Amino acid sequence: MNSLTSARYSEAQRMEMRSLVNIAGEVIAYYWPMRTFIHHNILHGFEDFDFEEAVQNGQRFLGGRPYLPNEVFRDYFRTGRIRVEDVDAALKPLASDKTVMVGNTRITHLEVLRAHLLHGLTVPGHGIPEHAWDTPLENPALLALTERLQMALRPTNYDARVQAAVQTDTQALGHDVTFSTWCDRVLGTRISDQINEELIKWCGAFVDEGHAAWAMPSRERSFYDAWKHLAQHDFSSAFLGIQDWKSKILALPEHPEEAILQHLETFGIPKTLWVDYLSLQLGTLPGWTGFIKWRAEETGYEWQEAYPASLTKYLAIRLFYEGELVSKACRAELGIAGDYTTLLAFMREQTHVYYLRKARVAGTLNPEYIQKVDRLRYGSPRGGHEAWQTLADRYRAYNLVENDHKEWQSQAWRLLGLATILRIEAQALMDTAPGELQVLLNWLNAFPEIQHGPYWLQAFEAGYRTSLLEQLRPNIKKRLHAKDSDQNQPVEVRPLTQAVLCIDVRSEGFRRHLEDIGGYETLGFAGFFAIPLRFQAFGSHHETDQCPV
């Protein structure tokens, strides 16, 4: 990116940016220093949402996985940890009353949903390389059903599917995906990792609290100012390929708020997306940003007063690296500036080139096209716009010929799998009306595996509750029976030992086992036992309060 010309912003604009950063930082949970650290709920910033929305936002902003993989849940089902009645109870609100006749068997919507959840009737090739289909599946029933579907049902439109995927990606840019992530997914770069490596280095050095043998100089200037001063002498920027990096760092605005404003405006990110975009940036390293957020808001914290850090200062540094690396990658690979407008234009105007590039990075191309794409990407000279468009057109033509057969073969495989699970003969599918087969496929398509997690979790937790209550029931009955049958209650015996343990849940296991032995009475109390301590290690110049609760 070319050196940004200095722009003057008013104090009101700087205040507004600080407010936007504070709002963007709400997705980040506080992270306390390790000396007072007890627990950390990374979803703390989403506590006002219901569970499903909270974990989805956690995935969007923090990169977490909302649920266990479906195969893990299926293993739990196979071992009996999840029961089929709990699966049905979880799926029942989703199921309609409609049924389908397959041969002489009536199939309910619930049965189809259950089969899909338990066995994963996902289209073969979905999420795996296309060449997995290169080996013909010599199954007479599959071949016959594929031919029947091709004749009876309307084929899918490859172009429409590509357009729908690209439309989704254009809507996600800036809202769910940063520019650096976009480059990683489309151009095969590792810009996000490179930025993270730089920020981890600088954050670790700056927020050190007396542990480092060689402290970072100039920290009293604040995080942003110290970085500006020292980064001019750090050749990491040169190794990242940032041209004229010293002068660019020197030219950065005095105020970090202005550096953020310049980045957002230079890259043309709509103001309506600013908060989401900044949240995505903060969520990339939630541990570091959570600690910086805690320090900035902890009144009277001596390390913060001596060496000021804030999310605004952090973002100013992070966005400098992103701006430079994204611009460099987009100009080298695509010949465009890499801002919001040009990236949207590339996706919309060169749809099939974009789709081809993204498929290569995702690893879903067949070997023939992998070689052709790599030849354009890494050959000398590199392929230009016309070469990429020609290859994309060939790939489209290839898919228009091959896609329909593979698509119907995939759908036939799903229907045969469903019939096997429901113990229906394959011939019954051949005798079923096309409209009924389409209903079955619609039911499967409307319940993709990406949506299975919440239903698995409901069934998983229901099984745990049932198991827990079954374990508690005998003891409850025993106590009730003893109270009713024995009027002469035994005299209470003084325990041999009283043990006071922390109220932290990690102590509950010790308490339970001690009481089971007999003769022990356990009591819970706050972890520092009402004895506040202030500790100063030998040779240290700093004291720490040892009363975290």
DOFI-870872 format. One line per 3 residues: for each residue y, z, x of C-alpha. Coordinates in steps of 0.05 Angstrom, whole numbers, always signed. Layout:
<martors>
Y Z X; ...
</martors>
This chain:
<martors>
+0 +0 +0; +69 -17 +25; +115 +40 +43
+146 +67 -20; +221 +62 -26; +254 +129 -35
+271 +144 -107; +314 +200 -134; +288 +242 -191
+327 +294 -228; +308 +367 -230; +290 +358 -303
+239 +304 -284; +210 +349 -230; +205 +406 -279
+170 +360 -329; +120 +339 -276; +105 +411 -258
+92 +424 -332; +46 +364 -337; +7 +387 -276
+0 +456 -308; -28 +424 -371; -74 +380 -330
-98 +441 -293; -122 +475 -357; -190 +441 -348
-199 +477 -281; -228 +548 -282; -199 +600 -236
-238 +612 -172; -228 +681 -142; -234 +697 -67
-305 +711 -46; -290 +784 -30; -277 +797 -104
-322 +743 -132; -371 +764 -186; -386 +703 -228
-356 +635 -242; -359 +597 -308; -336 +527 -291
-327 +512 -366; -277 +569 -375; -221 +519 -386
-257 +492 -447; -271 +558 -482; -229 +537 -542
-276 +479 -557; -343 +482 -590; -403 +478 -543
-418 +404 -551; -345 +383 -539; -339 +432 -481
-398 +404 -442; -376 +333 -456; -307 +349 -427
-342 +383 -369; -378 +318 -355; -315 +276 -363
-269 +318 -319; -315 +356 -273; -372 +307 -265
-425 +356 -290; -487 +339 -329; -484 +368 -400
-559 +375 -410; -623 +375 -371; -655 +306 -362
-697 +284 -422; -760 +282 -379; -752 +355 -361
-748 +372 -435; -809 +329 -448; -847 +368 -396
-827 +432 -432; -854 +401 -496; -920 +381 -464
-929 +452 -437; -915 +483 -505; -847 +513 -486
-815 +470 -540; -852 +467 -607; -855 +407 -653
-830 +447 -713; -767 +465 -674; -758 +392 -656
-763 +373 -729; -713 +427 -749; -664 +402 -697
-671 +329 -719; -671 +342 -794; -594 +339 -803
-594 +271 -768; -650 +240 -809; -639 +203 -873
-686 +200 -933; -700 +126 -923; -771 +102 -907
-803 +38 -881; -870 +9 -899; -910 -15 -839
-974 -44 -866; -1001 +9 -912; -965 +66 -876
-899 +94 -899; -855 +116 -840; -798 +164 -847
-733 +164 -808; -751 +233 -781; -817 +207 -753
-781 +152 -715; -729 +199 -688; -783 +249 -666
-824 +194 -632; -763 +169 -595; -743 +239 -573
-812 +260 -550; -832 +195 -516; -768 +158 -498
-775 +90 -531; -720 +61 -487; -716 -13 -474
-754 -31 -409; -704 -53 -357; -649 -7 -385
-620 +25 -324; -672 -6 -276; -669 -71 -237
-678 -135 -276; -733 -157 -230; -778 -104 -262
-789 -157 -315; -808 -212 -266; -882 -195 -274
-907 -223 -341; -936 -172 -388; -1002 -205 -408
-1012 -166 -472; -1032 -210 -531; -1002 -162 -582
-937 -159 -543; -933 -234 -535; -948 -245 -609
-898 -194 -633; -845 -221 -586; -854 -291 -615
-850 -263 -686; -785 -226 -672; -754 -288 -640
-769 -329 -703; -753 -276 -755; -693 -237 -728
-624 -257 -705; -619 -260 -629; -570 -217 -592
-508 -249 -561; -503 -239 -485; -430 -256 -482
-414 -206 -538; -453 -152 -502; -415 -165 -437
-348 -165 -474; -365 -99 -508; -383 -67 -441
-319 -92 -409; -278 -69 -468; -307 +1 -460
-289 +0 -386; -218 -22 -398; -208 +35 -447
-237 +84 -396; -190 +64 -339; -141 +121 -327
-170 +161 -385; -240 +175 -360; -241 +138 -293
-194 +143 -234; -175 +82 -193; -215 +107 -135
-277 +116 -178; -266 +46 -207; -266 +17 -137
-329 +55 -119; -365 +28 -181; -341 -44 -177
-327 -58 -104; -380 -13 -73; -329 +29 -34
-334 +104 -22; -261 +120 -32; -274 +182 -74
-317 +212 -19; -266 +193 +34; -210 +227 -4
-253 +288 -17; -270 +294 +56; -197 +293 +75
-176 +344 +21; -234 +391 +38; -211 +390 +111
-138 +405 +94; -153 +456 +39; -202 +494 +82
-152 +499 +138; -93 +518 +95; -124 +571 +49
-159 +607 +106; -147 +682 +100; -157 +706 +170
-228 +681 +183; -212 +621 +226; -207 +634 +301
-153 +581 +306; -106 +583 +246; -72 +521 +219
+0 +518 +244; +61 +509 +199; +28 +539 +138
+91 +578 +121; +123 +511 +102; +76 +506 +40
+14 +463 +32; +50 +397 +21; +102 +406 +76
+50 +431 +126; +6 +371 +111; +65 +323 +119
+82 +354 +186; +11 +354 +214; -18 +291 +183
+29 +250 +225; -12 +271 +285; -81 +265 +252
-115 +199 +268; -161 +206 +208; -113 +162 +169
-122 +108 +222; -198 +114 +218; -192 +105 +142
-156 +39 +155; -88 +60 +129; -37 +14 +161
+27 +43 +189; +5 +112 +166; +55 +153 +206
+116 +120 +177; +86 +122 +107; +75 +197 +112
+146 +206 +139; +174 +166 +81; +142 +210 +28
+191 +248 -16; +214 +317 +1; +188 +345 -65
+114 +339 -83; +133 +326 -156; +169 +263 -134
+109 +240 -94; +66 +246 -156; +118 +210 -199
+122 +153 -148; +47 +144 -148; +40 +144 -223
+98 +96 -233; +81 +50 -175; +10 +42 -201
+36 +31 -272; -5 +85 -304; +21 +94 -376
+55 +161 -387; +7 +176 -444; -49 +178 -392
-14 +220 -340; -44 +287 -360; -115 +259 -366
-108 +223 -299; -84 +285 -263; -139 +326 -295
-191 +276 -269; -161 +283 -199; -162 +359 -202
-233 +360 -229; -260 +321 -169; -260 +385 -126
-259 +440 -179; -276 +495 -129; -216 +482 -84
-168 +468 -141; -194 +529 -179; -178 +573 -120
-109 +542 -109; -94 +551 -183; -114 +624 -179
-71 +636 -117; -10 +601 -147; -13 +644 -210
-32 +711 -178; +33 +750 -175; +45 +788 -111
-16 +758 -75; +4 +766 -2; -31 +703 +24
+3 +660 -29; +71 +691 -14; +61 +677 +60
+30 +607 +53; +48 +575 -14; -1 +527 -47
-2 +497 -116; -37 +443 -156; +26 +401 -153
+25 +403 -77; -50 +388 -77; -41 +327 -122
+16 +299 -81; -30 +297 -20; -90 +271 -58
-53 +215 -92; -24 +191 -25; -95 +177 +0
-117 +146 -65; -57 +99 -67; -68 +75 +3
-143 +66 +0; -145 +34 -69; -91 -16 -51
-126 -33 +14; -194 -44 -21; -166 -85 -79
-126 -131 -34; -184 -142 +13; -237 -153 -41
-199 -181 -100; -132 -204 -73; -94 -161 -123
-49 -100 -118; -98 -52 -150; -50 -22 -201
-65 -8 -274; -40 -75 -300; -75 -119 -249
-141 -82 -256; -140 -90 -331; -122 -164 -322
-180 -173 -274; -230 -142 -322; -204 -183 -382
-192 -250 -348; -251 -250 -300; -299 -214 -345
-363 -244 -317; -341 -235 -244; -326 -162 -259
-393 -154 -295; -430 -186 -237; -396 -143 -184
-409 -79 -223; -482 -98 -234; -491 -108 -159
-463 -39 -143; -505 -7 -199; -568 -41 -170
-587 -78 -234; -588 -150 -207; -651 -187 -190
-665 -202 -116; -640 -273 -119; -571 -254 -144
-567 -193 -99; -570 -240 -39; -519 -288 -69
-470 -232 -84; -478 -201 -16; -467 -268 +17
-399 -272 -18; -382 -200 -3; -402 -196 +70
-405 -269 +93; -356 -301 +141; -311 -325 +112
-314 -282 +50; -321 -316 -17; -255 -331 -52
-238 -330 -126; -270 -398 -141; -335 -380 -106
-340 -315 -145; -325 -349 -211; -377 -403 -197
-430 -351 -182; -411 -311 -243; -417 -373 -287
-487 -387 -259; -508 -315 -271; -483 -321 -343
-521 -386 -353; -583 -354 -324; -577 -296 -373
-564 -341 -433; -631 -375 -419; -671 -314 -398
-638 -259 -436; -662 -275 -507; -735 -275 -488
-729 -211 -447; -690 -178 -503; -742 -194 -556
-798 -175 -508; -763 -108 -498; -756 -96 -573
-828 -116 -585; -849 -66 -531; -811 -11 -567
-842 -27 -634; -912 -28 -605; -898 +38 -570
-875 +68 -636; -937 +43 -672; -982 +73 -618
-948 +141 -624; -954 +139 -700; -1026 +114 -696
-1013 +49 -731; -1050 -15 -714; -1010 -68 -678
-1031 -119 -730; -994 -78 -782; -929 -95 -747
-945 -170 -753; -955 -161 -828; -890 -122 -837
-829 -156 -867; -775 -175 -815; -724 -133 -851
-767 -71 -844; -777 -84 -770; -702 -91 -762
-692 -23 -796; -740 +9 -745; -701 -22 -688
-635 -1 -718; -660 +71 -722; -681 +70 -649
-616 +37 -626; -574 +87 -665; -606 +145 -626
-600 +126 -552; -629 +173 -500; -559 +193 -478
-553 +229 -545; -618 +267 -541; -593 +326 -501
-562 +368 -558; -625 +362 -600; -671 +380 -543
-628 +441 -528; -630 +464 -601; -705 +460 -601
-710 +493 -533; -667 +552 -554; -703 +559 -621
-769 +565 -583; -739 +620 -539; -712 +658 -599
-780 +655 -633; -816 +677 -570; -768 +735 -560
-774 +760 -631; -850 +756 -627; -847 +800 -566
-800 +850 -598; -835 +853 -665; -895 +897 -644
-850 +949 -612; -805 +951 -673; -865 +959 -719
-893 +1013 -673; -828 +1053 -676; -822 +1045 -751
-894 +1065 -761; -887 +1126 -715; -824 +1148 -753
-859 +1143 -820; -926 +1173 -801; -907 +1229 -754
-859 +1280 -783; -865 +1325 -722; -825 +1288 -670
-841 +1308 -598; -790 +1349 -561; -745 +1306 -518
-765 +1314 -445; -712 +1315 -391; -719 +1253 -347
-742 +1263 -276; -687 +1217 -250; -622 +1188 -277
-601 +1123 -245; -531 +1094 -254; -529 +1019 -244
-475 +966 -249; -464 +937 -318; -472 +867 -288
-530 +830 -322; -564 +823 -254; -578 +898 -257
-612 +895 -325; -679 +875 -295; -679 +936 -249
-661 +982 -307; -715 +954 -353; -770 +961 -301
-749 +1031 -280; -751 +1055 -352; -819 +1023 -363
-848 +1065 -306; -830 +1128 -344; -790 +1189 -324
-727 +1148 -310; -663 +1144 -351; -614 +1089 -332
-540 +1087 -347; -491 +1029 -339; -424 +1035 -307
-371 +990 -276; -394 +966 -207; -346 +1006 -163
-366 +1071 -198; -293 +1092 -208; -284 +1102 -133
-233 +1050 -110; -236 +1035 -36; -189 +998 +10
-226 +971 +71; -199 +946 +137; -251 +916 +184
-249 +934 +258; -202 +887 +293; -174 +859 +228
-100 +860 +210; -113 +857 +135; -139 +905 +83
-182 +888 +23; -189 +928 -42; -263 +940 -57
-256 +951 -132; -265 +883 -164; -275 +905 -236
</martors>
